[in-house]
Amino acid sequence: MKNEEYIYGINPVLSYLRNNKSGKKIWIFLQKKYNRKIQTIINISKKMHIPIILLSKNNSRFQKINHQGIILLKNEQILFNNSIENLLNDITKNTLLLVLERIQDPQNLGACLRSAAAANVQAVIISKFQSSPITQTVRKVSCGSEKFLNIYIVKNLSSVLKKLKKSGVWIIGLTPHASKIIYQINFKIPIAIIAGNEGTGLRNITMKYSDYLTKIPILNSTIESLNVSVSIGITLFEIIRQRMY
């Protein structure tokens, strides 16, 4: 494809992956023993669910390029913005944002993005560190929903939450430890719903920035909490229900 972009060489590919950027696929030429950096690339690629294609030394593909035995194909589109300034200028009384803090499972992230697109959220804000990148698995689970979303990858989530609050957005944190359930919250205001890591939930500092903490009511006492993507889906469509009726 004309728009496809490749990265060649061990250090460039490793640097690209370490910056939490994903790829469509990786080609690696077979060797008797891979050096430490190539093995690191293989390990990162597996975690990111990037397909690895092994080529024999005699393979003629990429033969005119100094690739050092490794080539990465970038994803087709750059989907992400690092600055939220444009978003802050577009806050309205109907603003609905989704904030994801340290969601590490690509299937969970994909499901969250699919629900966000279905609910027509204005933007999704994702913390850069300790979060799954947008991998092929994420894209598959989201059914391509990420193409229809404004996605912001941010380094300092606390700073972003401060800016949102100053712009009139109410921060609503999802946590099973909240005292209020989602049906007790007025969602007819500018809102950013924030959900945290699958295991540990929201960080304490994030909960401090929240104007309200809320949870999904669970009727079976043997179940402590719902999957994060399920909780997000239920909450987003409760917001829609309130705003429609």
The 8 nearest C-alpha neighbors of each residue, nearest first, counted from 0:
[[1, 3, 2, 4, 75, 72, 5, 74],
 [0, 2, 3, 4, 75, 5, 76, 72],
 [3, 1, 0, 4, 75, 76, 74, 73],
 [2, 4, 0, 1, 75, 5, 73, 72],
 [5, 3, 73, 72, 2, 6, 75, 74],
 [6, 4, 72, 71, 73, 7, 3, 70],
 [5, 7, 71, 70, 12, 72, 11, 8],
 [8, 6, 66, 70, 69, 5, 71, 12],
 [9, 7, 66, 67, 69, 11, 10, 12],
 [8, 10, 12, 11, 13, 69, 67, 37],
 [9, 11, 13, 12, 8, 14, 36, 15],
 [12, 10, 14, 13, 8, 9, 15, 7],
 [13, 11, 15, 9, 14, 10, 6, 8],
 [14, 12, 10, 16, 15, 11, 40, 17],
 [13, 15, 17, 11, 12, 16, 10, 18],
 [14, 16, 12, 13, 18, 17, 20, 11],
 [17, 15, 20, 13, 18, 19, 14, 21],
 [18, 16, 14, 19, 15, 13, 20, 43],
 [17, 19, 16, 15, 20, 14, 13, 21],
 [20, 18, 17, 16, 132, 21, 15, 127],
 [21, 19, 16, 18, 15, 132, 22, 17],
 [20, 22, 134, 16, 132, 19, 133, 47],
 [23, 21, 73, 74, 24, 72, 49, 71],
 [22, 24, 74, 72, 73, 49, 135, 21],
 [25, 23, 50, 72, 49, 22, 51, 71],
 [26, 24, 71, 51, 70, 52, 72, 50],
 [27, 25, 52, 70, 69, 53, 51, 71],
 [28, 26, 69, 53, 68, 54, 52, 29],
 [29, 27, 54, 68, 55, 53, 56, 30],
 [28, 30, 55, 54, 53, 56, 27, 31],
 [29, 31, 32, 33, 28, 56, 55, 68],
 [32, 30, 33, 29, 34, 28, 56, 55],
 [33, 31, 30, 34, 29, 38, 35, 37],
 [32, 34, 37, 38, 30, 35, 31, 36],
 [33, 35, 37, 36, 38, 32, 39, 30],
 [34, 36, 38, 37, 39, 33, 40, 32],
 [37, 35, 39, 38, 34, 40, 9, 13],
 [38, 36, 40, 39, 34, 35, 33, 41],
 [37, 39, 41, 35, 36, 40, 33, 42],
 [38, 40, 36, 42, 37, 41, 43, 35],
 [41, 39, 37, 43, 38, 42, 13, 44],
 [40, 42, 38, 44, 39, 43, 37, 45],
 [43, 41, 39, 45, 44, 40, 38, 46],
 [44, 42, 46, 40, 45, 41, 39, 47],
 [45, 43, 47, 49, 41, 46, 42, 48],
 [44, 46, 48, 42, 47, 43, 49, 41],
 [47, 45, 43, 44, 48, 42, 49, 41],
 [46, 48, 44, 45, 49, 134, 43, 21],
 [49, 47, 45, 46, 44, 50, 136, 134],
 [48, 50, 44, 24, 47, 45, 23, 22],
 [49, 51, 24, 48, 25, 52, 23, 44],
 [52, 50, 25, 26, 24, 49, 53, 27],
 [51, 53, 26, 25, 27, 54, 50, 24],
 [54, 52, 27, 28, 26, 29, 51, 55],
 [55, 53, 28, 29, 27, 58, 52, 56],
 [56, 54, 57, 58, 29, 28, 53, 30],
 [57, 55, 58, 28, 29, 54, 30, 59],
 [58, 56, 55, 59, 54, 60, 28, 62],
 [57, 59, 55, 56, 60, 54, 62, 61],
 [60, 58, 62, 57, 61, 56, 63, 55],
 [59, 61, 62, 58, 63, 54, 57, 64],
 [62, 60, 64, 63, 59, 66, 65, 58],
 [61, 63, 59, 60, 64, 58, 65, 66],
 [64, 62, 61, 65, 60, 59, 66, 67],
 [65, 63, 61, 62, 66, 7, 67, 60],
 [66, 64, 67, 63, 8, 7, 62, 68],
 [65, 67, 8, 7, 68, 64, 69, 70],
 [68, 66, 8, 69, 65, 9, 7, 70],
 [67, 69, 28, 66, 27, 8, 70, 9],
 [70, 68, 27, 66, 8, 26, 67, 9],
 [69, 71, 7, 26, 25, 6, 66, 8],
 [72, 70, 25, 6, 5, 24, 73, 26],
 [73, 71, 5, 24, 23, 22, 4, 25],
 [74, 72, 22, 4, 23, 5, 75, 71],
 [73, 75, 23, 22, 76, 72, 21, 77],
 [74, 76, 3, 73, 2, 77, 4, 23],
 [77, 75, 74, 78, 73, 2, 146, 3],
 [78, 76, 79, 75, 74, 80, 73, 146],
 [79, 77, 76, 150, 80, 146, 149, 145],
 [78, 80, 150, 151, 77, 152, 81, 149],
 [79, 81, 151, 82, 152, 150, 78, 83],
 [82, 80, 152, 151, 153, 83, 79, 154],
 [83, 81, 84, 80, 151, 85, 153, 152],
 [82, 84, 86, 85, 87, 81, 151, 80],
 [85, 83, 87, 86, 82, 88, 89, 162],
 [86, 84, 88, 87, 83, 89, 82, 90],
 [85, 87, 83, 89, 84, 88, 90, 122],
 [86, 88, 84, 89, 85, 90, 83, 166],
 [87, 89, 85, 86, 90, 84, 166, 83],
 [88, 90, 86, 87, 91, 85, 94, 84],
 [89, 91, 87, 88, 94, 86, 92, 166],
 [92, 90, 94, 93, 89, 189, 167, 168],
 [91, 93, 189, 188, 94, 90, 187, 190],
 [94, 92, 91, 189, 95, 188, 187, 190],
 [95, 93, 189, 91, 92, 90, 190, 121],
 [94, 96, 190, 120, 121, 191, 189, 93],
 [97, 95, 191, 122, 121, 120, 123, 192],
 [96, 98, 123, 192, 191, 193, 124, 122],
 [97, 99, 193, 124, 123, 192, 125, 194],
 [100, 98, 125, 194, 193, 195, 124, 102],
 [99, 101, 195, 126, 102, 194, 196, 125],
 [102, 100, 130, 196, 129, 103, 195, 126],
 [103, 101, 196, 130, 100, 104, 131, 99],
 [104, 102, 131, 130, 101, 105, 129, 196],
 [103, 105, 107, 106, 102, 131, 108, 197],
 [106, 104, 108, 137, 107, 131, 109, 136],
 [107, 105, 109, 108, 104, 137, 140, 110],
 [108, 106, 110, 104, 105, 109, 228, 111],
 [107, 109, 105, 111, 106, 110, 137, 112],
 [108, 110, 137, 141, 140, 106, 112, 111],
 [109, 111, 113, 107, 108, 112, 141, 228],
 [112, 110, 228, 108, 114, 109, 113, 115],
 [113, 111, 115, 109, 114, 110, 141, 116],
 [112, 114, 141, 110, 116, 144, 115, 111],
 [115, 113, 117, 111, 112, 116, 232, 118],
 [116, 114, 112, 118, 113, 117, 120, 119],
 [115, 117, 119, 113, 118, 114, 144, 112],
 [118, 116, 114, 119, 115, 113, 120, 144],
 [117, 119, 115, 116, 120, 114, 235, 236],
 [120, 118, 116, 117, 115, 121, 148, 95],
 [121, 119, 95, 115, 122, 118, 96, 116],
 [120, 122, 96, 95, 119, 94, 149, 123],
 [123, 121, 149, 96, 120, 150, 148, 124],
 [122, 124, 97, 150, 98, 96, 149, 151],
 [123, 125, 98, 151, 150, 152, 99, 97],
 [124, 126, 99, 152, 98, 151, 127, 100],
 [127, 125, 153, 100, 128, 152, 156, 154],
 [128, 126, 154, 153, 152, 130, 125, 129],
 [127, 129, 130, 126, 101, 154, 19, 153],
 [130, 128, 101, 103, 127, 131, 102, 126],
 [131, 129, 101, 103, 102, 128, 127, 132],
 [130, 132, 103, 105, 102, 104, 133, 129],
 [133, 131, 134, 19, 130, 21, 20, 47],
 [132, 134, 137, 21, 131, 138, 135, 105],
 [135, 133, 137, 136, 132, 21, 47, 138],
 [134, 136, 138, 137, 139, 49, 48, 23],
 [135, 137, 139, 134, 138, 140, 105, 48],
 [138, 136, 109, 105, 134, 140, 135, 139],
 [137, 139, 135, 141, 143, 136, 140, 142],
 [138, 140, 136, 142, 141, 137, 135, 143],
 [141, 139, 109, 137, 142, 138, 110, 106],
 [140, 142, 109, 113, 138, 144, 143, 139],
 [143, 141, 139, 140, 144, 138, 113, 109],
 [142, 144, 141, 138, 145, 146, 139, 140],
 [143, 145, 141, 146, 113, 142, 147, 116],
 [144, 146, 148, 147, 143, 112, 141, 138],
 [147, 145, 144, 148, 143, 78, 149, 76],
 [148, 146, 145, 144, 116, 149, 143, 119],
 [149, 147, 145, 146, 150, 122, 116, 144],
 [148, 150, 122, 123, 151, 121, 147, 79],
 [151, 149, 123, 79, 148, 122, 124, 80],
 [150, 152, 124, 80, 79, 81, 125, 153],
 [151, 153, 125, 127, 81, 126, 124, 79],
 [154, 152, 126, 127, 155, 81, 151, 125],
 [153, 155, 127, 126, 156, 128, 152, 81],
 [156, 154, 158, 157, 153, 159, 126, 127],
 [155, 157, 159, 158, 126, 154, 160, 153],
 [156, 158, 160, 159, 155, 161, 205, 208],
 [159, 157, 161, 156, 160, 155, 162, 163],
 [158, 160, 156, 162, 161, 157, 163, 155],
 [159, 161, 163, 157, 162, 158, 164, 156],
 [162, 160, 158, 164, 159, 163, 165, 157],
 [163, 161, 165, 159, 160, 164, 166, 158],
 [162, 164, 166, 160, 168, 165, 161, 159],
 [163, 165, 168, 167, 161, 166, 162, 169],
 [166, 164, 162, 163, 167, 161, 168, 160],
 [165, 167, 163, 164, 168, 162, 87, 90],
 [168, 166, 164, 165, 169, 163, 189, 90],
 [169, 167, 189, 164, 163, 190, 166, 170],
 [168, 170, 190, 189, 210, 164, 191, 171],
 [169, 171, 209, 191, 210, 190, 192, 168],
 [172, 170, 192, 211, 209, 212, 210, 191],
 [173, 171, 212, 193, 209, 192, 213, 194],
 [172, 174, 213, 194, 214, 212, 193, 171],
 [173, 175, 176, 214, 177, 213, 172, 212],
 [176, 174, 214, 177, 224, 173, 215, 213],
 [175, 177, 174, 178, 214, 213, 212, 173],
 [178, 176, 213, 212, 175, 179, 174, 214],
 [177, 179, 176, 213, 180, 212, 214, 175],
 [180, 178, 213, 177, 183, 214, 181, 212],
 [179, 181, 214, 213, 182, 183, 215, 216],
 [180, 182, 183, 184, 213, 214, 215, 179],
 [181, 183, 180, 184, 237, 185, 179, 215],
 [184, 182, 181, 180, 179, 185, 213, 186],
 [185, 183, 181, 182, 186, 180, 179, 213],
 [186, 184, 187, 183, 188, 241, 182, 238],
 [185, 187, 188, 238, 184, 241, 190, 242],
 [188, 186, 185, 242, 241, 189, 93, 238],
 [187, 189, 186, 92, 190, 93, 185, 169],
 [190, 188, 94, 168, 92, 93, 169, 95],
 [191, 189, 169, 95, 168, 188, 94, 170],
 [190, 192, 96, 170, 97, 95, 171, 169],
 [191, 193, 171, 97, 98, 172, 96, 170],
 [194, 192, 98, 172, 99, 97, 171, 173],
 [195, 193, 99, 173, 100, 172, 98, 201],
 [196, 194, 200, 201, 100, 101, 99, 102],
 [195, 197, 200, 102, 101, 199, 198, 100],
 [196, 198, 200, 199, 227, 102, 195, 226],
 [199, 197, 196, 200, 195, 102, 201, 227],
 [198, 200, 196, 197, 201, 195, 202, 101],
 [201, 199, 195, 196, 198, 197, 202, 174],
 [202, 200, 195, 205, 196, 203, 194, 206],
 [201, 203, 205, 204, 206, 200, 195, 199],
 [204, 202, 206, 205, 207, 201, 208, 200],
 [205, 203, 207, 206, 202, 208, 157, 201],
 [206, 204, 202, 208, 207, 203, 201, 209],
 [205, 207, 209, 203, 208, 204, 202, 172],
 [208, 206, 204, 205, 209, 203, 210, 202],
 [207, 209, 205, 206, 210, 204, 160, 170],
 [210, 208, 170, 206, 211, 207, 171, 172],
 [209, 211, 170, 171, 169, 208, 212, 172],
 [212, 210, 171, 209, 172, 213, 170, 169],
 [213, 211, 172, 177, 171, 173, 209, 174],
 [212, 214, 177, 179, 180, 173, 181, 174],
 [215, 213, 180, 175, 174, 173, 181, 177],
 [214, 216, 180, 181, 217, 230, 213, 175],
 [217, 215, 180, 214, 218, 181, 175, 182],
 [218, 216, 219, 215, 220, 222, 224, 223],
 [217, 219, 220, 216, 222, 221, 215, 223],
 [218, 220, 221, 217, 222, 223, 216, 224],
 [221, 219, 222, 218, 223, 217, 224, 216],
 [220, 222, 219, 223, 218, 217, 224, 225],
 [223, 221, 220, 219, 224, 217, 225, 218],
 [224, 222, 221, 220, 225, 175, 217, 219],
 [225, 223, 222, 175, 226, 217, 215, 227],
 [226, 224, 230, 227, 229, 223, 222, 215],
 [225, 227, 229, 228, 230, 224, 197, 107],
 [228, 226, 230, 229, 225, 231, 197, 194],
 [227, 229, 111, 231, 230, 226, 107, 110],
 [228, 230, 232, 226, 231, 227, 233, 225],
 [231, 229, 227, 233, 228, 232, 225, 234],
 [230, 232, 228, 234, 229, 233, 235, 227],
 [231, 233, 229, 235, 230, 234, 114, 228],
 [232, 234, 230, 236, 231, 235, 237, 229],
 [235, 233, 237, 231, 236, 232, 230, 238],
 [236, 234, 238, 232, 237, 233, 231, 239],
 [235, 237, 239, 238, 234, 233, 240, 232],
 [236, 238, 240, 234, 239, 235, 233, 241],
 [239, 237, 236, 235, 241, 240, 186, 242],
 [238, 240, 236, 242, 237, 241, 243, 235],
 [241, 239, 237, 243, 238, 242, 236, 244],
 [242, 240, 238, 239, 244, 243, 237, 186],
 [241, 243, 239, 240, 244, 187, 238, 186],
 [242, 244, 240, 241, 239, 238, 187, 237],
 [243, 241, 242, 240, 239, 238, 187, 237]]
